[in-house]
Amino acid sequence: MQDDDAPEASWGFATRALRTGHDRTGEGEHCEAIFTTSSFVFADAAEAAARFSGDAPGNIYSRFTNPTVRAFETRLAALEGGAACVATASGMSAILATCMGLLQAGDHIVSSRSLFGSTTMLFDKYLARFGVETSYVDLTDFGAWARALRANTRLLFLETPSNPLTEMAEIAPLADLARAHGCLLAVDNCFSTPALQRPLEHGADLVIHSATKYLDGQGRAVGGAVVGDAKRVGEDVFGVVRTAGPSMSPFNAWLFHKGLETLELRMEAQSRNADALARRLADHPAVSQVHYPGLATHPQHHLVGEGAQQRLGGGILSFEVEGGREAAWRVIDATRLCSITANLGDVKTTITHPATTTHGRLSAEARAAAGIEEGLIRVAVGLETVGDIEADLLRGLGS
């Protein structure tokens, strides 16, 4: 319990990450409890009816009301600065629930072209079946966003930094553009997390997370979340999750809840490692280009902030090698320390070939338009000694 002279609204990020969303059960537990139950018992039929109708608060069924899931939602909302959060079974189900809750047939999305491959597939292959059309623009071309707007545009969607090229957009101008045209702006904040970037503070309406990544931080579970206002998220998106059931399990919610406690420390440390590794790779003769916001050569380096490169650059970088797929696979296959997996945000460094994994379901033309070349390698830098990560990559790059 907090003291009256230390209200939660005044707490700093680290304190909120540790203390928000912990309602003790009465047993005095210091670590949060896990409510592994499918349903909840009512005192009588009248109480059951009141809860189901919404006339009385309380737990009903873990598909949409569970104390452990609610604790995670409360904590993440506090870190992002949102009024409401809805947890989901995965990051992709968070995007799906958002679109189902806020869009309808005949609506139009304007999205950045630089997206996780599954997000593009969701928009083009599945939402399109139900009459929602998507237009794609270059993330950093503000004029292209404005030109792509139509009378039926309802949502602007972007990742910043993007996957895997770490392109960055200025959120505030896009938020103003969306507001002026009666649209919503949704930002996938997976790469930065609220430890490094809080889109709602820059005018975004919705923040999307794959909790699987940095929010967990140790590759233990799959989950997602949507953060925003009480109406759109707390009612509209929540309604989809309640009805359709792409819900987060209590155990996974507990893992993510605990992951948030060390989020700021991990993001700072992994950003420092990524910054150091990016600088070393940039000087290597076998590397033709490094994509990392902390480097002065990055096109949006100015958005990182003066003197803050090591913190705000994030933990993801990608780099290109000459020789296409064969050369990229040679680098990946030569590693002994890095984990060859498409996941990211883990404290263990992971490495993947985007053109054949995360973006492998896209057409060759779509990959080319998004800048996903055959010689591109993505590294999600972990907490190992950075010299050991570098040495592991040098096995395939050559000394």
Secondary structure, DSSP 8 states (H G I E B T S, - for coil): ---TTS-GGG--HHHHHHHTT----SS--SS------SB---SSHHHHHHHHHTSS-S--BTTT--HHHHHHHHHHHHHHT-SEEEEESSHHHHHHHHHHHH--TT-EEEEES---HHHHHIIIIIGGGGT-EEEEE-TT-HHHHHHH--TTEEEEEEESS-TTT-----HHHHHHHHHHTT-EEEEE-TTTHHHH--GGGGT-SEEEEETTTTTT-SS----EEEEE-TTIIIIIIHHHHHHH-----HHHHHHHHHHGGGHHHHHHHHHHHHHHHHHHHHT-TTEEEEE-TTSTTSTTGGGT-TT-HHHHT-SEEEEEETTHHHHHHHHHHT-SSSEE-S--S-SS-EEE-GGGTTTTTS-HHHHHHTT--TTEEEEE--SS-HHHHHHHHHHHH--
